[in-house]
Amino acid sequence: MTPAERRIITYTSAAHSLIHILEWTYAALLIKISLEFDIGFLLLGALGNVFAYTFGFGALPSGLLTDRLGSSRVLYICMLGSGLSAVLVGISQTTLMLGIALALLGLAMGLYHPAGIALIAQRVRQRGMALGLHGVSGNLGIAFTPLLAGGLAFAFDWRAAYFFLAAVAVALGVLLRYVSLAGETQRAEAGQVPVQPSQRSSNPLVPLILIYSVFVLNGFVYSASRTFLPTHISSDGSEAMGDLLATLALLMGAVGQYMGGSLSQRFPLERLAPLMAIVVVPCLIGMGTASGAPLVVASGAFVLFSFGSQPIYTGLIADYTPGRLLGRSYGITFFAAFGLASVGSTYAGFFADRWDSTAAVFMALAPFAGAAFLTGVGLWFIWRRRPGPEEAAQRQPSPSM
């Protein structure tokens, strides 16, 4: 691996971690925000919905901008925009202002994934390993968000968490500007890594639609659980202990990313996809019925398999998308996962308000995980009937996110 490739991996991983820290900070501070603004679960879920939708929507222009401006410039805009928007969240004085600031923050953050992943996929030759490390860094950011944001809120105020993250985003944005541009000027050293059109299917449209559909279903579950998981785990004890337990559960996401990336190198992705989906169903049911230590175990298993499926489905997008359209395809993917599926947050807020319990959220999400399993079975069935007996021998290692 060349120095240019290592710089790309290091700084995109750092940016990915920060993006997910910003994403989960709202959920980590949900109780404090609720008390200050005197709002219930339904409105809290709706605000999370707005934030999640713009987070997903930002992926659409990101794909186009990445093709035209280059990944490094888009990442620079993403970091500086996220920093400014985080300041606006921190100074919000009304629910309306908070909602607008969260929407702007989500839009700026949404530029990240297509640009960051495209940069790695096209500039790093060991693509699978690089995207695996990239995914692990994002999950580590998610896992430590309850401790980081909760600790800053406890020591100072919930607004201090957003101010601190704004400063980090601006600083990292400046670094990314220079490092990414340096990487762009050394393409001969790093080597252009062409993304080949899929050899899995002569007509990849139907498989792609199924994969996008699974991203919507998984994203729906992700949006709802992201908003209410830290609060749900905290409900059995003190807020500080809840932050610690949430961090322990969310750390399993990094393990899941590594597990999913490792499995994707050894087994057909189409075979893994439905298996990873079906295991999530009993985890959600356990989260909705358990308490204490069993709740933490069920939550950890849910996070493990939910994030373990990401390298698999990200790899499937690369396998079924013609190389010249990969950036835009990732834009559609993350819009589906974070934008279209963002209504999951409001859906979850309705159930939490209706039954006055966050446990109801996870029971209500189980059918969506079941639908993801059935969609994965459909993809597996199409793959089993693919033409060409030599196709398995032609398979290239798939990337993990």
Buried (B, 14 or more C-beta within 10 A) or exposed (E): EBEBBBBBBEBBBBBBBBBBBBBBBBBBBBBBBBEBBEBEBBBBBBBBBBBBBBBBBBBBBBBBBBBEEBBBBBBBBBBBBBBBBBBBBBEBEEBEEBBBBBBBBBBBBBBBBBBBBBBBBBBBEBBBBBBBBBBBBBBBBBBBBBBBBBBBBBEEBBBBBBBBBBEBBBEBBBBBBEBBBBBBEBEEEBBEBEBEBBBBBEEBEEBBEBBBBBBBBBBBBBBBBBBBBBBBBBBBEEBBEBBBBBBBBBBBBBBBBBBBBBBBBEEBBBBBBBBBBBBBBBBBBBBBEBBEEEBBBBBBBBBBBBBBBBBBBBBBBBBBBEBEBBBBBBBBBBBBBBBBBBBBBBBBBBBBBEEEBBBBBBBBBBEBBBBBBEBBBBBBEBBEEBEEEEEEEEEEBBBBB
